[in-house]
Amino acid sequence: MDYNKSVQETKASVRLADQGDERPPGEMVVKFTDTPVDKPSGKVNIREVARQAGVSTATVSMVLNENPRISRATQLKVQRMIERMGYQPNRLAQSLSSRYTQVIAVLLPPLRHALADAYFGEIISGIADRAGKLGQKMIIEQAKPQFIKESKHIELYERRYVDGVLALGFNEKHAFLRDFAGRQYPMILVDNRFGGNILDCLHCDYRGGAEQAMNFLLQLGHRVIGMIYAAPESPTARDVTEVYARRLREAGIAPLQSWMSDGCFTDEGGAAAAGELISRHPEMTALLCGNDKMALGAIRYLVEHGHRVPQDVSVIGFDDLQHLAYANPSLTTVHLPLYELGVLACGRLVELIHGKTDRVYEVLPTHLVLRESTGIVPHRD
């Protein structure tokens, strides 16, 4: 094949400059032919694509990175050659030569089996699905003490490993989050907020969910209502306990501190907290729990100790994890749109990265899901 002739024919068929859209009027004529190309044996590289397309390697690189300086005609010509030659770009090299890595990080606290936790799993599933549709890759990191001590959370940006971070499961006790306060590094705190709203954040409406749960229990006639809480350093967790106490007072009930117990966000903690509350106050007829795990633990304790749910004690959770509709009894709980939260968080982070927004603060609505674990207050002699 006469290479020089092939190049001349290709150049003649596209009478446009490689760089920019400056051209004489009337010359927007593009004609592609199916002229055979020399496809080298082995892996095709960017130089071969540039040679066959009759452009520079820099032009091919700019086409791959969607540089607006490249004319539409040149984009089409280079893309056509890429397809014909079966060229697979080196994405790492691309990220190093472009402004963006197209990688986001999900940062988790150093909890055992964090990825097996249904709460995190729902949010991460939403993030992963949205990331794929946006052309983003996702990596997962855990903020272990050494990780934070060595400022790895900032190194993720400075060494250009990622464009942005979604932080899950953190609250105000995690002081390292203040490193993101200046918004120099795109980061969104997911399902919580930080004191003074100094961080971009997205979270569920815990306050509204607690209002619905307490209103329902009060309407059922419950007056001695226990609260199994956790993480008082978390603003969203405090939302629930504050609403709990306020609604009791508004109903003319003086809540006692002994009506509350820390369940540590675990099944075991929920069982232990339920035991403490029922032992202190045998007259207690309902329990509001800060998450579904603690609610399940509370139900287990009650059933094992001869209390019927809901005939003797009603229980409400927070999360609405999928399998709880099949528990025995099925759990009444506040539905948190965790998957949707993950989808939205990923989209908003990409907008932050690309400068399409400069502030993120959104609250997603919640609602109460009624199941078998709640009933009217029992009649006691």
PLY file of the C-alpha trace (Angstrom):
ply
format ascii 1.0
element vertex 381
property float x
property float y
property float z
element edge 380
property int vertex1
property int vertex2
end_header
0.00 0.00 0.00
1.29 3.52 -0.91
1.25 5.19 2.49
1.97 8.73 1.20
-0.86 8.45 -1.32
-3.26 7.25 1.38
-2.40 10.17 3.64
-2.81 12.66 0.80
-6.23 11.24 -0.06
-7.32 11.50 3.58
-6.06 15.07 3.83
-7.87 15.99 0.65
-11.12 14.52 1.95
-11.09 16.70 5.07
-10.32 20.31 4.28
-10.23 21.51 7.85
-7.49 22.45 10.30
-6.55 20.04 13.08
-6.76 22.77 15.70
-9.85 24.96 16.31
-12.79 25.75 14.09
-11.23 28.58 12.05
-11.86 27.91 8.35
-12.90 29.86 5.25
-16.65 30.08 4.60
-18.04 27.27 2.50
-15.35 24.73 3.37
-17.41 22.66 5.85
-17.27 19.66 3.49
-16.29 16.33 5.01
-16.05 13.19 2.95
-14.79 9.96 4.45
-13.83 7.00 2.34
-13.25 3.40 3.35
-9.61 3.51 2.36
-7.84 0.51 3.95
-5.52 1.31 6.83
-2.27 -0.34 7.79
-3.23 -2.08 11.00
-0.03 -3.12 12.74
0.24 -6.51 14.35
0.03 -6.51 18.16
-1.35 -3.75 20.36
-2.18 -0.50 18.56
-0.66 2.62 20.08
-1.55 6.28 19.82
1.32 7.01 17.38
-0.08 4.50 14.88
-3.50 6.09 15.11
-2.02 9.54 14.57
0.02 8.33 11.56
-2.93 6.67 9.88
-5.22 9.65 10.57
-2.62 12.12 9.31
-2.56 14.14 12.51
-0.25 14.62 15.46
-0.31 12.43 18.58
-1.25 15.58 20.51
-4.35 15.91 18.34
-5.37 12.30 19.02
-4.86 12.89 22.75
-7.04 16.02 22.66
-9.78 14.13 20.80
-9.70 11.39 23.46
-9.99 14.04 26.18
-12.81 15.87 24.34
-10.81 19.09 24.04
-13.12 21.79 22.62
-10.26 23.24 20.54
-10.50 20.36 18.11
-12.86 20.84 15.17
-15.82 18.53 14.75
-14.41 17.24 11.45
-11.10 16.28 13.02
-12.86 14.61 15.94
-14.87 12.47 13.54
-11.81 11.58 11.48
-9.74 10.54 14.51
-12.61 8.67 16.18
-13.25 6.80 12.94
-9.60 5.77 12.78
-9.63 4.68 16.43
-12.61 2.43 15.76
-11.16 0.98 12.54
-7.83 0.19 14.18
-9.32 -1.12 17.42
-7.26 1.25 19.54
-7.76 0.96 23.33
-6.64 4.16 25.12
-4.42 3.96 28.18
-6.79 5.46 30.74
-4.06 6.03 33.31
-2.00 8.01 30.81
-5.12 9.93 29.83
-5.85 10.90 33.41
-2.31 12.12 33.90
-2.47 14.30 30.80
-5.93 15.68 31.51
-7.40 17.73 34.30
-9.53 14.91 35.73
-8.82 11.35 36.81
-12.49 10.32 36.48
-12.10 8.45 39.77
-14.02 9.12 42.99
-13.35 7.63 46.43
-15.83 6.37 48.99
-14.33 6.91 52.44
-15.60 4.66 55.26
-14.86 4.59 58.99
-12.60 1.77 60.25
-15.44 -0.57 61.21
-15.21 -4.35 61.03
-17.24 -5.81 58.17
-18.24 -2.32 57.02
-18.85 -3.52 53.47
-21.14 -6.28 54.74
-23.30 -3.73 56.56
-26.67 -3.31 54.83
-26.75 0.42 55.64
-23.46 1.13 53.87
-24.28 -1.38 51.16
-27.44 0.47 50.11
-25.64 3.82 49.83
-22.59 2.38 48.05
-24.83 0.55 45.57
-26.43 3.86 44.64
-23.02 5.52 44.28
-21.63 2.70 42.13
-24.62 2.64 39.78
-24.56 6.40 39.26
-20.76 6.48 38.90
-20.92 3.92 36.09
-23.48 5.98 34.19
-21.35 9.10 34.59
-18.18 7.39 33.36
-16.55 7.48 36.79
-14.56 4.77 38.52
-15.03 4.21 42.25
-12.51 3.15 44.87
-13.12 2.46 48.57
-10.84 3.57 51.40
-11.12 3.19 55.17
-10.09 6.08 57.41
-7.99 4.07 59.84
-5.95 6.04 62.41
-2.68 5.69 60.48
-4.43 6.70 57.26
-5.55 9.97 58.85
-2.29 10.54 60.75
-0.36 10.39 57.46
-2.91 12.68 55.75
-3.75 10.03 53.20
-7.21 11.57 52.81
-5.54 14.69 51.35
-2.91 12.71 49.47
-5.74 11.12 47.48
-6.14 14.51 45.79
-2.60 15.81 45.76
-1.21 12.67 44.12
-4.13 12.76 41.68
-5.56 9.40 42.64
-9.10 10.81 42.74
-11.11 13.90 41.81
-13.41 13.82 44.83
-14.50 11.94 47.96
-17.83 10.81 49.42
-17.50 10.32 53.19
-19.95 7.83 54.76
-20.51 7.04 58.43
-18.67 10.03 59.89
-19.80 12.70 62.34
-18.52 15.60 64.41
-16.09 13.50 66.46
-14.04 12.90 63.29
-11.95 16.06 63.43
-10.05 15.29 60.21
-13.17 16.30 58.27
-12.26 19.93 59.00
-9.46 19.54 56.46
-12.18 19.71 53.80
-13.80 22.86 55.20
-12.20 25.25 52.73
-13.70 23.34 49.78
-10.31 23.17 48.11
-10.88 19.44 47.77
-14.32 18.30 46.50
-15.90 16.22 49.28
-19.48 15.52 50.36
-20.43 14.19 53.78
-23.16 11.61 53.14
-26.13 11.12 55.51
-24.88 13.54 58.13
-23.81 17.13 58.54
-20.99 18.89 60.35
-21.13 21.69 62.93
-21.74 25.10 61.41
-22.50 23.50 58.04
-18.88 23.98 57.05
-18.96 20.93 54.78
-20.96 20.02 51.73
-23.46 17.37 52.78
-26.50 15.30 51.87
-28.58 13.47 54.45
-31.99 11.94 55.11
-34.62 13.83 57.07
-34.15 12.16 60.45
-36.06 14.91 62.20
-39.11 14.44 60.00
-38.92 10.66 60.39
-38.79 10.93 64.17
-41.81 13.25 64.11
-43.84 10.64 62.22
-42.72 7.80 64.51
-43.51 9.67 67.72
-46.84 10.96 66.42
-47.84 7.39 65.56
-46.91 5.98 68.97
-48.73 8.79 70.76
-51.81 8.25 68.59
-51.76 4.56 69.58
-52.03 5.69 73.21
-48.43 5.06 74.33
-47.17 7.35 77.05
-44.18 5.59 78.61
-41.95 5.41 75.52
-38.32 4.40 75.72
-35.56 5.65 73.40
-32.65 3.46 72.28
-30.18 5.88 70.75
-26.52 5.90 69.65
-23.75 8.33 68.66
-24.84 11.52 70.42
-21.94 13.25 68.64
-23.84 12.76 65.36
-26.13 15.68 64.39
-28.66 13.41 62.65
-28.77 11.07 65.64
-29.37 14.07 67.89
-32.24 15.08 65.62
-34.06 11.88 66.59
-33.51 12.19 70.35
-34.45 15.88 70.33
-37.71 15.21 68.51
-38.42 12.28 70.86
-38.11 14.47 73.96
-39.95 17.42 72.45
-42.96 15.40 71.30
-43.31 13.84 74.76
-43.27 17.27 76.39
-45.79 18.61 73.86
-48.06 15.67 74.79
-47.84 16.69 78.47
-45.37 13.94 79.38
-42.15 14.69 81.25
-39.48 12.41 79.71
-37.04 10.89 82.16
-33.35 10.40 81.43
-33.81 6.80 82.59
-36.14 6.27 79.62
-33.11 6.48 77.31
-30.27 4.00 76.76
-27.32 3.79 74.34
-27.60 0.84 71.97
-24.31 1.53 70.08
-26.01 1.00 66.68
-25.68 -2.81 67.04
-28.03 -5.77 67.54
-26.30 -6.66 70.78
-26.43 -3.07 71.98
-30.14 -2.87 71.19
-30.84 -6.03 73.17
-28.83 -4.78 76.15
-30.50 -1.35 76.04
-33.97 -2.90 75.90
-33.09 -5.01 78.94
-31.99 -1.92 80.87
-35.11 0.06 79.98
-37.63 -2.67 80.73
-35.87 -3.53 84.00
-35.99 0.09 85.13
-39.54 0.69 83.87
-41.66 -2.46 83.58
-44.58 -0.18 82.70
-42.89 0.87 79.42
-45.08 0.04 76.40
-43.05 1.26 73.41
-39.46 1.65 72.21
-38.19 4.04 69.54
-34.82 2.86 68.19
-32.24 4.93 66.31
-31.63 2.23 63.70
-33.04 -1.12 62.60
-30.21 -3.18 64.08
-30.95 -1.89 67.58
-34.67 -2.46 67.00
-34.08 -6.09 66.02
-31.90 -6.57 69.11
-34.62 -5.05 71.27
-37.26 -7.38 69.82
-35.02 -10.37 70.42
-34.58 -9.41 74.06
-38.30 -8.82 74.56
-39.36 -12.13 72.99
-36.70 -14.11 74.86
-37.89 -12.62 78.17
-41.58 -13.32 77.69
-42.74 -9.98 76.30
-45.02 -10.06 73.27
-44.37 -7.63 70.39
-46.52 -5.62 69.86
-49.17 -6.81 72.35
-46.98 -5.87 75.33
-44.34 -3.57 73.84
-44.31 -1.83 70.45
-41.00 -1.28 68.64
-40.08 1.18 65.86
-36.76 1.25 64.01
-34.94 3.61 61.61
-33.52 2.62 58.16
-36.03 0.21 56.55
-33.40 -2.29 55.48
-34.83 -4.66 52.88
-35.02 -7.93 54.81
-36.94 -6.47 57.75
-40.27 -6.90 56.02
-39.71 -10.65 56.56
-38.73 -10.52 60.24
-41.08 -12.03 62.83
-42.77 -9.77 63.67
-42.05 -7.55 60.67
-40.59 -4.23 61.78
-42.36 -0.89 61.70
-39.61 1.55 60.77
-38.75 4.92 59.27
-37.75 4.48 55.65
-34.49 6.20 54.73
-33.92 6.47 50.93
-30.34 5.24 51.21
-29.89 3.99 47.64
-31.33 7.22 46.25
-29.04 9.14 48.62
-26.03 7.37 47.10
-27.20 8.13 43.55
-27.72 11.81 44.34
-24.46 12.14 46.28
-22.43 10.76 43.37
-24.11 13.10 40.90
-23.62 16.13 43.11
-19.95 15.27 43.69
-19.29 15.14 39.95
-20.99 18.52 39.62
-18.69 19.90 42.34
-15.64 18.47 40.62
-16.53 20.08 37.30
-17.53 23.41 38.81
-21.22 23.07 37.93
-22.15 23.84 41.52
-20.24 25.44 44.37
-22.34 24.28 47.34
-24.20 21.10 48.27
-26.68 20.89 51.13
-29.74 18.74 50.57
-32.14 16.78 52.79
-34.06 13.80 51.40
-37.59 13.10 52.71
-38.37 10.05 54.89
-41.59 8.24 55.75
-42.90 5.77 58.30
-43.52 2.20 57.13
-46.17 0.44 59.21
-45.73 -3.27 59.90
-46.44 -5.76 62.68
-44.15 -4.57 65.49
-46.46 -1.74 66.62
-49.96 -1.76 68.10
-52.28 0.13 70.40
-51.22 0.56 74.01
-52.02 -2.54 76.04
-54.64 -2.37 78.77
-53.01 -3.08 82.12
-54.73 -3.43 85.49
0 1
1 2
2 3
3 4
4 5
5 6
6 7
7 8
8 9
9 10
10 11
11 12
12 13
13 14
14 15
15 16
16 17
17 18
18 19
19 20
20 21
21 22
22 23
23 24
24 25
25 26
26 27
27 28
28 29
29 30
30 31
31 32
32 33
33 34
34 35
35 36
36 37
37 38
38 39
39 40
40 41
41 42
42 43
43 44
44 45
45 46
46 47
47 48
48 49
49 50
50 51
51 52
52 53
53 54
54 55
55 56
56 57
57 58
58 59
59 60
60 61
61 62
62 63
63 64
64 65
65 66
66 67
67 68
68 69
69 70
70 71
71 72
72 73
73 74
74 75
75 76
76 77
77 78
78 79
79 80
80 81
81 82
82 83
83 84
84 85
85 86
86 87
87 88
88 89
89 90
90 91
91 92
92 93
93 94
94 95
95 96
96 97
97 98
98 99
99 100
100 101
101 102
102 103
103 104
104 105
105 106
106 107
107 108
108 109
109 110
110 111
111 112
112 113
113 114
114 115
115 116
116 117
117 118
118 119
119 120
120 121
121 122
122 123
123 124
124 125
125 126
126 127
127 128
128 129
129 130
130 131
131 132
132 133
133 134
134 135
135 136
136 137
137 138
138 139
139 140
140 141
141 142
142 143
143 144
144 145
145 146
146 147
147 148
148 149
149 150
150 151
151 152
152 153
153 154
154 155
155 156
156 157
157 158
158 159
159 160
160 161
161 162
162 163
163 164
164 165
165 166
166 167
167 168
168 169
169 170
170 171
171 172
172 173
173 174
174 175
175 176
176 177
177 178
178 179
179 180
180 181
181 182
182 183
183 184
184 185
185 186
186 187
187 188
188 189
189 190
190 191
191 192
192 193
193 194
194 195
195 196
196 197
197 198
198 199
199 200
200 201
201 202
202 203
203 204
204 205
205 206
206 207
207 208
208 209
209 210
210 211
211 212
212 213
213 214
214 215
215 216
216 217
217 218
218 219
219 220
220 221
221 222
222 223
223 224
224 225
225 226
226 227
227 228
228 229
229 230
230 231
231 232
232 233
233 234
234 235
235 236
236 237
237 238
238 239
239 240
240 241
241 242
242 243
243 244
244 245
245 246
246 247
247 248
248 249
249 250
250 251
251 252
252 253
253 254
254 255
255 256
256 257
257 258
258 259
259 260
260 261
261 262
262 263
263 264
264 265
265 266
266 267
267 268
268 269
269 270
270 271
271 272
272 273
273 274
274 275
275 276
276 277
277 278
278 279
279 280
280 281
281 282
282 283
283 284
284 285
285 286
286 287
287 288
288 289
289 290
290 291
291 292
292 293
293 294
294 295
295 296
296 297
297 298
298 299
299 300
300 301
301 302
302 303
303 304
304 305
305 306
306 307
307 308
308 309
309 310
310 311
311 312
312 313
313 314
314 315
315 316
316 317
317 318
318 319
319 320
320 321
321 322
322 323
323 324
324 325
325 326
326 327
327 328
328 329
329 330
330 331
331 332
332 333
333 334
334 335
335 336
336 337
337 338
338 339
339 340
340 341
341 342
342 343
343 344
344 345
345 346
346 347
347 348
348 349
349 350
350 351
351 352
352 353
353 354
354 355
355 356
356 357
357 358
358 359
359 360
360 361
361 362
362 363
363 364
364 365
365 366
366 367
367 368
368 369
369 370
370 371
371 372
372 373
373 374
374 375
375 376
376 377
377 378
378 379
379 380
